[in-house]
Amino acid sequence: MQQQIPTCHSKSEVQTVKSDEINEPFELHELSDALRECKSKSSPGEDRVSYVLLKQIPRNCQTVLLKFFNKIWHQGLLPPDWKNSIVIPLLKADRSASDVASYRPIALTSTLCKVMERMAAKRLRWWLESNQRLNKFQCGFRQRRSTIDQSMRLADDAHKAINNKQYTLAVMLDLEKAFDLVWHRGLIFKMRRMGLSGNILNFVTDFLSNRSIRVRIGTAVSNSYELQNGTP
């Protein structure tokens, strides 16, 4: 995937080229980068395929895996097993074990799926940044940015206001369970409105559809429940 667009294109032409590039087949270096960035200690899903195993496969096996990923990318259909998660509730520090809110749910999903997720997410971030679709003040989930940037902005505004004998007003909102309540259909609608289409849109649409979870405590596993909201 090329990272630069010739400057001779008009703005509309550049966005068209970039929209096409995000949907191109994945290349081997993208798979290698995704595998290198995976945390080896992360637990595998029900298929028991670990990151340690994936990191050790030879080059020819990576090529086969890449073909598999590109077939999914072209068809826009993920294996059904990739959409099933085993959720393990972990008790938070200094919390009551009798309170459901005291537990942090850890979802175990297929590592193969998470590798492809990482590849698709990296392309999506590149597209959003290249097309300037993110607010210039947004710092979360962006490379080379962090919450420290916002703290510095606030401190700078406050210092300037003090020097000018003015006031600084800060309004901070904390959305409870924000990721758990993401509306899938609304998210897909916003992606279309941004100009995303083709493989990336089909992948995300299928990735969010027909997802289910089962809760495991010890050796006991619950019934399967469908997920209609939230970010997997």
Buried (B, 14 or more C-beta within 10 A) or exposed (E): EEEEBEEEEEEEEBBEEBBEBBBBBBEEEBBEEBBEEBEEEEEBBEBEBBBEEBEEEEEEEBEEBBEEBBEBBBEBEBEEEBBBBBBBBEEEEEEEEEEEEBBEEEEBBBBBBBBBBBBBBBBBBBBBEBBEEBEEEEBEEEEEEEEEBBEEEEEEBBEEEEEEEEEEEEEEEEEEEEEEEBEBEEBBEEBEEBBBBBBBBBBBBBBBBEBEBBBBEEEEEEEEEEBEBBEB
